[in-house]
Amino acid sequence: MRNIMKSAAALTAMLASVPAVAGWEPTKPVEIVVAAGAGGASDQMARMMQAAIQKNNLMKQPIVVSLKGGASGAEALMYMKSSEGDPNKVLIAYSLIYMLPLSAKIPFNWRELTPVSVVALDQFVLWDNASGPKSVKEFVEAAKAASSPFKMGGTGSKREDHVLTVFVEQKTGAKFSYLPYKSGGEAATQLV
């Protein structure tokens, strides 16, 4: 959480300096497009940025957060592509901008966007129900011993969480059934 707060503060400072440096100021609401569903890390980051910018009056225009996580984030990428030339829209994304066009074959290339800043580095953590295995070793052993594939959930299909699940399968011989969710927050609720 501390890293997220530092990242939000850095982004806020960066956004505050952009109008002064570039002489540009938004003339309509600024839309932060999130390529995932509600409650995940991307949504939380966007809302923290929104709150910090509005609380400190860093822009005259309001900031709106739009969740466009449909089709594992393809909805957000195509929305941004259709908004070419609109400086009032920014995308909160992660490696999906590289991976999704390859796996889903959507007509999008990451070079169609201009990277502005890295605002956070996300950790991949293996979470389990409190009554389940307590270590990665125990988790893999339990998955291998199970009569049916263990369920593994993550954000979207054919994205980082899914790729990591396949990687763990290949490296350990354990079998998993991957369940895609709209956000990390939605996946986390399934652990209880």
C-alpha positions in Angstrom: 0.0 0.0 0.0 2.9 2.3 0.8 4.2 1.9 -2.8 0.8 2.7 -4.2 0.6 5.9 -2.1 4.1 6.9 -3.3 3.1 6.2 -6.9 -0.1 8.2 -6.6 1.8 11.1 -5.1 4.4 11.0 -7.9 1.7 10.9 -10.5 -0.2 13.7 -8.9 3.0 15.9 -8.9 3.6 14.9 -12.5 0.1 15.8 -13.6 0.3 19.1 -11.7 3.4 20.1 -13.7 2.1 19.1 -17.1 -0.2 22.1 -17.7 2.5 24.5 -16.7 5.2 22.9 -18.9 3.1 22.2 -21.9 0.7 25.2 -21.6 -2.2 22.7 -22.0 -5.1 22.5 -19.7 -8.2 20.2 -20.2 -11.3 21.9 -21.5 -13.6 19.1 -20.6 -13.6 16.3 -18.0 -10.6 14.0 -18.0 -11.4 10.4 -18.3 -9.2 7.7 -16.7 -10.0 4.5 -18.5 -9.4 1.3 -16.5 -8.9 -1.9 -18.4 -10.4 -4.0 -15.7 -13.5 -4.3 -13.4 -14.3 -2.7 -10.1 -12.2 -3.3 -7.0 -8.9 -4.4 -8.5 -5.6 -2.7 -8.3 -6.0 -0.7 -11.5 -9.4 0.6 -10.3 -8.0 1.5 -6.9 -5.1 3.3 -8.4 -7.3 5.3 -10.7 -9.6 6.3 -7.9 -6.6 7.4 -5.7 -5.3 9.5 -8.5 -8.8 11.0 -9.0 -9.1 11.8 -5.3 -5.6 13.3 -5.0 -6.0 15.5 -8.1 -9.5 16.8 -7.1 -8.6 17.3 -3.4 -5.6 19.4 -4.3 -7.4 21.3 -7.1 -4.7 20.4 -9.6 -7.2 20.7 -12.5 -10.2 22.9 -13.2 -12.0 20.0 -14.9 -13.3 17.0 -13.0 -11.8 13.5 -13.4 -14.1 10.6 -14.3 -13.0 6.9 -13.8 -14.4 4.6 -16.5 -14.3 0.8 -16.0 -13.9 -0.9 -19.4 -12.8 -4.4 -18.5 -14.9 -6.2 -21.0 -13.3 -8.9 -23.2 -10.3 -9.1 -20.7 -9.5 -5.4 -21.3 -9.9 -5.4 -25.1 -12.9 -3.0 -24.6 -10.5 -0.4 -23.0 -7.9 -0.8 -25.7 -10.4 -0.4 -28.6 -12.0 2.5 -26.8 -8.7 4.3 -26.5 -7.9 3.5 -30.2 -11.2 5.1 -31.2 -10.3 8.2 -29.1 -7.1 9.0 -31.0 -6.2 12.6 -30.6 -8.3 13.1 -27.5 -5.9 14.4 -24.8 -8.6 14.2 -22.2 -8.5 10.4 -22.0 -5.7 8.4 -20.2 -5.5 4.6 -19.8 -4.5 2.8 -16.6 -3.0 -0.4 -18.1 -0.4 -3.1 -17.4 1.1 -5.7 -19.7 -2.3 -6.4 -21.2 -1.5 -3.8 -23.8 1.3 -6.1 -25.1 -0.2 -9.5 -24.4 -3.9 -9.1 -25.3 -3.4 -8.1 -29.0 -1.2 -11.2 -29.4 -3.6 -13.7 -27.8 -6.9 -12.2 -28.8 -5.8 -10.9 -32.2 -7.5 -7.5 -31.7 -6.6 -4.7 -34.2 -4.5 -2.8 -31.7 -0.8 -2.0 -31.3 0.6 -0.6 -28.1 2.5 1.9 -30.2 -0.8 3.7 -30.9 -0.6 5.0 -27.3 1.9 7.4 -25.7 3.3 6.2 -22.4 3.2 8.9 -19.8 4.4 7.4 -16.6 4.8 4.2 -14.6 2.5 4.8 -11.6 2.8 1.4 -9.8 4.5 -1.9 -9.9 2.2 -4.8 -9.2 3.3 -7.9 -7.2 2.0 -11.3 -8.1 1.0 -13.0 -4.9 -0.4 -16.5 -4.6 -3.5 -16.2 -2.3 -5.4 -19.0 -0.8 -8.2 -19.5 1.7 -7.0 -19.2 5.3 -7.9 -22.9 5.8 -6.0 -24.0 2.8 -2.3 -24.7 2.2 0.2 -22.3 3.9 3.0 -22.3 1.4 3.6 -22.6 -2.3 5.1 -26.1 -1.8 2.0 -27.2 0.2 -0.3 -25.6 -2.5 1.5 -27.5 -5.4 1.5 -30.8 -3.4 -2.2 -30.4 -2.7 -3.0 -29.6 -6.3 -1.0 -32.6 -7.5 -2.8 -34.9 -5.1 -6.2 -33.6 -5.9 -8.6 -35.8 -8.0 -9.7 -32.9 -10.1 -7.8 -29.7 -11.2 -7.4 -27.0 -8.5 -9.3 -23.8 -9.3 -7.0 -20.8 -9.9 -8.6 -17.4 -10.4 -7.2 -14.2 -11.7 -8.0 -11.0 -13.7 -9.1 -11.7 -17.2 -8.3 -14.5 -19.6 -5.1 -14.8 -21.6 -3.4 -12.2 -19.4 -0.7 -12.3 -16.7 -2.6 -14.3 -14.1 -3.6 -16.9 -16.7 -0.1 -17.1 -18.2 1.4 -17.6 -14.7 -1.1 -20.3 -14.0 -0.1 -22.2 -17.1 3.6 -21.6 -16.3 3.1 -23.1 -12.8 1.3 -26.1 -14.4 4.1 -26.7 -16.8 6.9 -26.3 -14.2 5.2 -28.4 -11.4 3.0 -31.0 -13.2 0.0 -29.8 -11.1 -3.3 -29.3 -12.8 -5.3 -26.2 -12.6 -8.7 -24.9 -13.9 -8.2 -21.2 -14.5 -11.2 -19.0 -13.7 -11.1 -15.5 -15.2 -12.6 -12.6 -13.2 -13.3 -9.0 -14.1 -10.8 -7.7 -11.5 -8.4 -8.8 -8.8 -11.0 -7.6 -6.3 -13.6 -9.9 -7.7 -11.2 -12.8 -7.7 -10.3 -12.2 -4.0 -13.9 -12.4 -2.9 -14.0 -16.0 -4.1 -11.4 -17.1 -1.5 -13.8 -16.9 1.4 
